[in-house]
Amino acid sequence: MPRKETWAPKSAVERLPLAVRKDLRDNWDSVKGEYEGKISAVLGKQYAINFNALEVYPYVEGTQGFVNTPLGKIFAGYAQCLADAVARFIEEYGEDGILHFNEAVSNGEFILNVNESGLEASVIGCDVKDGTYRILFRYDCLGYNQNTIYETMLSAIDTVPREGFPVEIKASIATYWDEGAEDVRQAIGEILAMPDVVIDPNFEENYAAMKGGNPDSVNWKEKFAKVALEYFNGGIKVQLERQGFKDDDLLQEGLAEALTSKTFKLRVVENMRKSGIHETFIEEGVCYIQTTVENWEHNLPYVGEGLVNLL
């Protein structure tokens, strides 16, 4: 049998060659403060970039294509792409992004490490460990794919435990729910002659359920509020129209008698009352729309089907 390939991290060197020290002075130390300043200005907090040349230098020789590339320029490349990624992150997520980033990276420090996953590591990645943001390179890919740092930044920040919603969920709510929910609510109210109708996305409970389950979609957080809104817009609203509630006094009165809370509430549950993708029922004056984590995005145009039969 072929021998299984193994990997172990390299030990740091005690001293760098003179040529490397000169290169670091000329190409890294001379620009380090500039990148620290850009990042600190965007985040409103002092940040330091502490790349340890003694630890990183041993990986230069084993990186194909970068053997002759000065380490100082490699460091500067990481720093420039890091600064660009932070600026893009804050442009995308605004004040919430600043808040979450600063809370997660509590040490105000960026470092560059070899990825401990060794042979299984991706070319480049990021994480936050003990309050320090780490750029992680594969042991044989030092300097590669620096311009993709942003791609793992959100997951690095959102993986850090904190109270409340992660930044991606907040962004989804602001983008989809806050922008569109009132129009949908008013439209449903007009159909039912119930101007003060309430549509309750139940975000906190539903996020907890989704987080604890196994959603089919890998980007469910990004679409979280969009899908929630569609339960009411493409589901309940469309079904109320199809079932003839608009301009039908009898149906409107019948629903008003049952829907004493005037509330439609979305709920993700572990087990539904009946088999199916989702179900709608009225209980204690609330119209519940229920589904499971596995069926979160499925068959939304049929949400509320048969509602008239509940009256």
ROBA-564971 format. One line per 4 residues: number of its first residue (from 1); their letters; for each residue x, y, z of C-alpha. Coordinates in steps of 0.1 Angstrom, whole numbers, plus 5000, padded with zeros to 4 digits. Layout:
N
NUM = a = X:Y:Z  ...
This chain:
311
1 = mprk = 5000:5000:5000  5012:5035:4993  5024:5054:5023  4999:5079:5036
5 = etwa = 5011:5115:5033  5015:5133:5066  5020:5169:5076  5033:5187:5107
9 = pksa = 5038:5224:5112  5073:5238:5108  5092:5253:5137  5099:5290:5137
13 = verl = 5134:5301:5129  5154:5319:5155  5169:5345:5131  5161:5356:5096
17 = plav = 5188:5360:5069  5200:5396:5064  5185:5399:5030  5151:5389:5044
21 = rkdl = 5154:5414:5072  5162:5441:5048  5133:5432:5025  5109:5433:5055
25 = rdnw = 5122:5467:5065  5119:5481:5030  5087:5464:5017  5067:5457:5049
29 = dsvk = 5077:5479:5078  5075:5509:5055  5038:5503:5046  5025:5484:5077
33 = geye = 5013:5515:5095  4994:5527:5064  4973:5495:5063  4967:5495:5100
37 = gkis = 4955:5531:5097  4931:5523:5069  4916:5494:5088  4914:5513:5121
41 = avlg = 4897:5543:5104  4870:5521:5089  4863:5502:5121  4867:5532:5145
45 = kqya = 4891:5513:5167  4928:5509:5168  4940:5477:5151  4975:5462:5147
49 = infn = 4988:5438:5120  5012:5415:5136  5026:5391:5110  5054:5370:5126
53 = alev = 5081:5366:5101  5100:5341:5122  5070:5317:5121  5060:5323:5085
57 = ypyv = 5095:5323:5068  5099:5285:5070  5070:5281:5045  5085:5303:5018
61 = egtq = 5107:5276:5005  5079:5250:5002  5056:5273:4983  5058:5267:4946
65 = gfvn = 5061:5299:4926  5069:5321:4956  5104:5309:4964  5120:5341:4950
69 = tplg = 5092:5365:4961  5104:5387:4990  5085:5380:5022  5080:5417:5028
73 = kifa = 5060:5419:4996  5040:5388:5005  5031:5404:5038  5022:5437:5021
77 = gyaq = 4999:5418:4997  4980:5402:5025  4977:5435:5043  4964:5453:5013
81 = clad = 4938:5426:5005  4928:5425:5042  4923:5463:5043  4902:5461:5011
85 = avar = 4882:5432:5025  4874:5451:5058  4863:5481:5038  4840:5460:5016
89 = fiee = 4826:5442:5047  4816:5475:5063  4802:5488:5031  4781:5457:5029
93 = yged = 4770:5455:5065  4772:5491:5078  4771:5499:5115  4761:5464:5124
97 = gilh = 4791:5452:5106  4814:5475:5126  4798:5465:5159  4800:5428:5152
101 = fnea = 4836:5430:5139  4849:5449:5168  4831:5427:5193  4845:5396:5176
105 = vsng = 4880:5408:5172  4883:5421:5207  4921:5421:5207  4922:5445:5178
109 = efil = 4948:5423:5161  4954:5406:5128  4979:5378:5124  4990:5354:5097
113 = nvne = 4993:5317:5105  4997:5284:5087  4964:5265:5087  4965:5237:5113
117 = sgle = 4943:5215:5091  4974:5207:5071  4967:5185:5041  4929:5192:5044
121 = asvi = 4933:5230:5045  4920:5253:5018  4945:5276:5000  4934:5306:5022
125 = gcdv = 4909:5311:5050  4902:5332:5080  4889:5327:5115  4888:5345:5149
129 = kdgt = 4905:5328:5177  4906:5342:5213  4897:5377:5200  4924:5377:5173
133 = yril = 4916:5376:5135  4938:5351:5118  4945:5348:5081  4953:5312:5074
137 = fryd = 4973:5299:5045  4979:5263:5034  5014:5252:5042  5024:5251:5006
141 = clgy = 5004:5281:4994  5019:5311:5012  5009:5342:4993  4982:5326:4971
145 = nqnt = 4947:5338:4966  4952:5369:4988  4924:5387:4971  4898:5362:4983
149 = iyet = 4902:5371:5020  4867:5387:5019  4850:5354:5010  4856:5339:5044
153 = mlsa = 4854:5371:5065  4816:5370:5072  4817:5334:5085  4848:5342:5106
157 = idtv = 4830:5371:5123  4796:5354:5126  4811:5322:5141  4821:5341:5172
161 = preg = 4793:5335:5198  4773:5366:5208  4738:5375:5219  4712:5384:5193
165 = fpve = 4713:5379:5156  4745:5375:5136  4753:5403:5112  4741:5383:5081
169 = ikas = 4707:5378:5097  4705:5415:5106  4714:5425:5070  4687:5401:5056
173 = iaty = 4660:5416:5079  4671:5452:5070  4672:5444:5033  4641:5424:5028
177 = wdeg = 4617:5427:5057  4622:5463:5067  4620:5474:5031  4590:5453:5020
181 = aedv = 4569:5441:5050  4546:5471:5054  4535:5470:5018  4526:5433:5022
185 = rqai = 4508:5439:5055  4487:5467:5040  4478:5446:5010  4466:5418:5032
189 = geil = 4447:5443:5053  4430:5456:5022  4420:5421:5011  4405:5414:5045
193 = ampd = 4391:5448:5053  4413:5447:5083  4437:5477:5082  4454:5468:5115
197 = vvid = 4462:5432:5106  4496:5420:5119  4521:5398:5101  4545:5384:5126
201 = pnfe = 4578:5368:5112  4587:5355:5146  4624:5360:5137  4640:5352:5170
205 = enya = 4623:5318:5175  4626:5309:5139  4662:5318:5137  4669:5296:5167
209 = amkg = 4651:5267:5151  4669:5271:5118  4703:5274:5135  4697:5243:5155
213 = gnpd = 4685:5223:5125  4699:5214:5091  4686:5237:5064  4689:5226:5028
217 = svnw = 4702:5259:5016  4738:5268:5023  4729:5305:5021  4697:5304:5042
221 = kekf = 4709:5332:5065  4713:5356:5036  4677:5348:5024  4662:5344:5059
225 = akva = 4640:5375:5059  4633:5373:5022  4618:5338:5026  4599:5348:5057
229 = leyf = 4583:5377:5038  4574:5354:5009  4553:5333:5033  4531:5363:5037
233 = nggi = 4534:5379:5002  4536:5350:4978  4517:5327:5002  4490:5341:5025
237 = kvql = 4483:5372:5004  4479:5352:4971  4458:5325:4988  4434:5350:5003
241 = erqg = 4429:5365:4969  4424:5331:4953  4400:5320:4980  4378:5351:4974
245 = fkdd = 4383:5371:5005  4386:5404:4987  4352:5423:4986  4334:5393:5002
249 = dllq = 4318:5406:5034  4308:5372:5046  4343:5357:5043  4359:5388:5058
253 = egla = 4335:5387:5088  4341:5349:5093  4378:5353:5094  4376:5384:5117
257 = ealt = 4355:5364:5142  4381:5336:5143  4412:5359:5140  4406:5379:5171
261 = sktf = 4443:5389:5175  4443:5400:5138  4477:5382:5136  4493:5359:5111
265 = klrv = 4523:5343:5127  4551:5323:5110  4565:5294:5130  4593:5269:5124
269 = venm = 4586:5238:5145  4602:5204:5149  4570:5184:5144  4539:5196:5126
273 = rksg = 4503:5186:5135  4499:5168:5102  4522:5155:5075  4531:5179:5048
277 = ihet = 4554:5207:5039  4536:5234:5058  4502:5239:5075  4479:5268:5084
281 = fiee = 4455:5268:5114  4439:5292:5138  4444:5288:5175  4435:5312:5203
285 = gvcy = 4428:5340:5177  4461:5336:5159  4465:5322:5124  4497:5301:5126
289 = iqtt = 4517:5293:5095  4539:5263:5104  4568:5245:5086  4599:5226:5095
293 = venw = 4636:5235:5090  4638:5210:5061  4609:5225:5043  4617:5262:5050
297 = ehnl = 4617:5274:5014  4594:5248:4997  4561:5253:4980  4555:5289:4993
301 = pyvg = 4527:5297:4968  4506:5271:4986  4510:5286:5021  4475:5293:5034
305 = eglv = 4458:5269:5010  4424:5259:5024  4422:5288:5049  4386:5294:5040
309 = nll = 4378:5259:5052  4389:5267:5087  4361:5292:5092
